[in-house]
Amino acid sequence: MGEEAAGLDKTGRDHYCVHSMNNSETDRRDAIALKILDELSRESSITQRTLSSRLNIALGLVNVCIRNLAKKGYIKIRKGPMNRVKYILTPQGFTHRVGLTYNYMNSSLRHFKDLRSRTDGVYREMVRSGVRDLLIWGDGELAELSYMFMRGLPLRLVGVIDGKNEEKGFFGHNIYSREDLSQLCYDAILIASFGKEDIRKVKALGVDEKKIYSL
């Protein structure tokens, strides 16, 4: 394959942040395959190590995915001078890529609608509880969408809590560090993630559980 599979990263998991639409392992694999096919269609002589770095996927996972794509006839692997490897998408590969793109777009739409529904439900609960001033924990994609969904509601964003300070770094709102939390005035914190680890981190900072809302 031109490069030795290196396995997963030091944490024992792959780091690829797929905008996966649910927790299905099939969806996850398809999303990774689509990203790799996209890269190979743009740069056929790209190395697996470059793919790993560019897509933030463990090198071993890239190796496995490419082998599977070749086995299914979606790509051909050619060795050139200096043992450089070239990956060529076959007609079946182009068709498969189109199908994955279509499925990804449909899944993205379902995910967006589901997230909007969940976020609206949390905001309704906040409004009923008298929340006015809101902090968002995290400044990633979920935080951005959560902020978009706030518009038109009687809620005011105080700022975003992240690992760094940045004035007006989030849609014109300040990003605060966790150390700043005790100095801020707010009625509620929205955890903009689906994991429970962030909830534990917020509680560890001494925040009243009644002020913590999660998606």
C-alpha positions as CSV (number, residue, x, y, z in Angstrom):
1,M,0.0,0.0,0.0
2,G,3.0,2.3,0.0
3,E,2.9,3.1,3.7
4,E,2.8,0.9,6.8
5,A,-0.4,1.0,8.9
6,A,0.4,2.8,12.1
7,G,-2.7,2.0,14.0
8,L,-4.7,4.4,16.1
9,D,-3.3,7.5,17.8
10,K,-2.0,7.7,21.3
11,T,-5.4,7.9,22.8
12,G,-6.5,4.7,21.1
13,R,-9.1,6.2,18.9
14,D,-9.2,7.9,15.5
15,H,-9.4,11.7,15.6
16,Y,-11.3,12.3,12.5
17,C,-14.1,14.7,13.2
18,V,-16.7,13.5,10.8
19,H,-19.9,15.5,10.7
20,S,-21.6,12.2,11.3
21,M,-25.3,12.3,11.5
22,N,-25.8,9.6,14.0
23,N,-23.8,7.0,16.0
24,S,-24.1,4.4,13.3
25,E,-20.7,2.7,12.6
26,T,-21.8,2.3,8.9
27,D,-22.5,6.1,8.6
28,R,-19.1,6.8,10.2
29,R,-17.2,4.5,7.8
30,D,-19.1,5.9,4.8
31,A,-18.3,9.5,5.8
32,I,-14.6,8.6,6.1
33,A,-14.7,6.8,2.7
34,L,-16.3,9.8,1.1
35,K,-13.7,12.2,2.5
36,I,-10.9,9.9,1.2
37,L,-12.5,9.5,-2.2
38,D,-12.8,13.3,-2.4
39,E,-9.1,13.8,-1.7
40,L,-8.0,11.1,-4.1
41,S,-10.1,12.6,-6.9
42,R,-8.3,15.9,-6.4
43,E,-4.8,14.5,-5.8
44,S,-4.2,11.0,-7.0
45,S,-0.5,10.8,-5.8
46,I,-1.3,11.9,-2.2
47,T,0.3,9.8,0.5
48,Q,-1.6,8.0,3.2
49,R,0.3,10.0,5.8
50,T,-0.8,13.2,4.2
51,L,-4.4,12.0,4.1
52,S,-4.1,11.1,7.8
53,S,-2.9,14.6,8.6
54,R,-5.2,16.5,6.3
55,L,-8.4,14.6,7.4
56,N,-7.3,14.1,11.0
57,I,-7.7,10.3,10.7
58,A,-5.4,7.8,12.3
59,L,-3.0,6.4,9.7
60,G,-4.0,2.8,10.3
61,L,-7.6,3.7,9.6
62,V,-6.7,5.4,6.3
63,N,-4.7,2.3,5.3
64,V,-7.7,0.0,6.1
65,C,-10.1,2.3,4.2
66,I,-8.0,2.5,1.1
67,R,-7.5,-1.3,1.1
68,N,-11.3,-1.8,1.3
69,L,-11.9,0.7,-1.5
70,A,-9.4,-1.1,-3.7
71,K,-10.8,-4.5,-2.8
72,K,-14.3,-3.3,-3.9
73,G,-13.0,-2.0,-7.1
74,Y,-13.6,1.7,-6.3
75,I,-9.9,2.6,-6.8
76,K,-6.9,1.2,-8.5
77,I,-3.4,1.4,-7.0
78,R,-0.5,2.0,-9.3
79,K,3.2,2.2,-8.3
80,G,5.3,4.8,-10.1
81,P,8.9,6.0,-10.0
82,M,10.6,6.0,-6.6
83,N,7.9,3.7,-5.3
84,R,5.4,6.6,-5.3
85,V,1.9,5.3,-5.2
86,K,-1.0,6.7,-7.4
87,Y,-4.6,6.1,-6.6
88,I,-7.0,6.1,-9.5
89,L,-10.8,6.3,-9.1
90,T,-12.6,3.7,-11.3
91,P,-16.0,4.4,-12.9
92,Q,-17.5,2.3,-10.1
93,G,-15.6,4.6,-7.6
94,F,-17.0,7.7,-9.1
95,T,-20.5,6.2,-8.9
96,H,-20.0,5.1,-5.3
97,R,-18.7,8.6,-4.5
98,V,-21.9,10.2,-5.9
99,G,-24.0,7.8,-3.9
100,L,-22.1,8.5,-0.7
101,T,-22.5,12.3,-1.3
102,Y,-26.2,11.9,-1.8
103,N,-26.6,9.9,1.4
104,Y,-24.4,12.3,3.3
105,M,-26.6,15.3,2.3
106,N,-29.8,13.5,3.2
107,S,-28.3,12.5,6.6
108,S,-27.1,16.0,7.1
109,L,-30.6,17.4,6.6
110,R,-32.0,14.9,9.0
111,H,-29.4,15.7,11.6
112,F,-30.0,19.4,11.2
113,K,-33.8,19.0,11.7
114,D,-33.2,16.7,14.7
115,L,-30.7,19.2,16.3
116,R,-33.1,22.1,15.7
117,S,-35.9,20.2,17.4
118,R,-33.8,19.3,20.4
119,T,-32.4,22.8,20.8
120,D,-35.8,24.4,20.5
121,G,-37.0,22.1,23.2
122,V,-34.2,23.1,25.5
123,Y,-34.8,26.8,24.8
124,R,-38.5,26.5,25.6
125,E,-37.6,24.9,28.9
126,M,-35.2,27.8,29.6
127,V,-37.8,30.5,28.8
128,R,-40.4,28.7,31.0
129,S,-37.8,28.8,33.8
130,G,-37.2,32.5,33.4
131,V,-33.8,32.3,31.9
132,R,-32.7,35.5,30.2
133,D,-28.9,35.6,30.1
134,L,-27.2,32.6,28.6
135,L,-23.7,31.2,28.3
136,I,-22.7,28.6,25.7
137,W,-20.1,26.0,26.7
138,G,-17.9,25.4,23.7
139,D,-17.4,27.3,20.4
140,G,-17.6,24.5,17.8
141,E,-20.2,23.7,15.2
142,L,-22.9,22.8,17.8
143,A,-22.3,26.1,19.6
144,E,-22.6,28.0,16.3
145,L,-25.9,26.3,15.4
146,S,-27.2,26.8,19.0
147,Y,-26.5,30.5,18.7
148,M,-28.3,30.6,15.3
149,F,-31.4,28.9,16.8
150,M,-31.5,31.5,19.6
151,R,-32.6,34.2,17.2
152,G,-36.0,35.6,17.8
153,L,-36.2,34.2,21.4
154,P,-36.1,36.2,24.6
155,L,-32.6,35.0,25.4
156,R,-29.4,37.0,25.5
157,L,-26.0,35.5,24.8
158,V,-23.5,36.6,27.5
159,G,-20.6,34.9,25.8
160,V,-19.0,31.5,25.1
161,I,-16.9,29.5,27.5
162,D,-13.9,27.8,25.9
163,G,-10.2,27.1,26.6
164,K,-9.1,30.6,25.6
165,N,-10.0,34.2,25.9
166,E,-10.9,36.1,22.7
167,E,-12.7,39.4,22.5
168,K,-15.6,39.3,20.2
169,G,-14.4,36.0,18.8
170,F,-17.8,34.3,18.5
171,F,-20.2,36.2,16.3
172,G,-19.2,39.4,18.0
173,H,-19.5,37.9,21.5
174,N,-16.6,37.3,23.8
175,I,-15.0,33.9,24.3
176,Y,-14.1,33.4,28.0
177,S,-11.8,30.9,29.7
178,R,-13.2,28.5,32.3
179,E,-11.4,30.5,34.9
180,D,-13.6,33.5,34.0
181,L,-16.8,31.6,34.7
182,S,-17.1,32.6,38.4
183,Q,-16.9,36.3,37.4
184,L,-19.7,36.2,34.8
185,C,-23.4,36.9,35.4
186,Y,-25.7,34.4,33.8
187,D,-28.9,32.5,34.3
188,A,-28.0,29.3,32.5
189,I,-25.2,27.4,30.7
190,L,-26.0,25.5,27.5
191,I,-23.6,22.6,27.0
192,A,-23.1,22.5,23.2
193,S,-22.0,18.9,22.9
194,F,-23.6,15.5,23.1
195,G,-21.1,14.0,25.6
196,K,-21.5,13.8,29.4
197,E,-17.9,14.8,30.0
198,D,-18.5,18.5,29.5
199,I,-21.4,18.3,32.0
200,R,-19.1,16.8,34.6
201,K,-16.5,19.6,33.9
202,V,-19.1,22.3,34.4
203,K,-20.4,20.8,37.6
204,A,-16.8,20.5,38.8
205,L,-16.5,24.3,38.5
206,G,-19.3,24.6,41.1
207,V,-22.1,25.6,38.8
208,D,-25.6,25.1,40.2
209,E,-27.1,22.1,38.4
210,K,-30.3,24.0,37.9
211,K,-28.4,26.3,35.6
212,I,-27.0,23.6,33.4
213,Y,-28.8,22.6,30.2
214,S,-27.6,20.1,27.6
215,L,-28.6,18.9,24.2
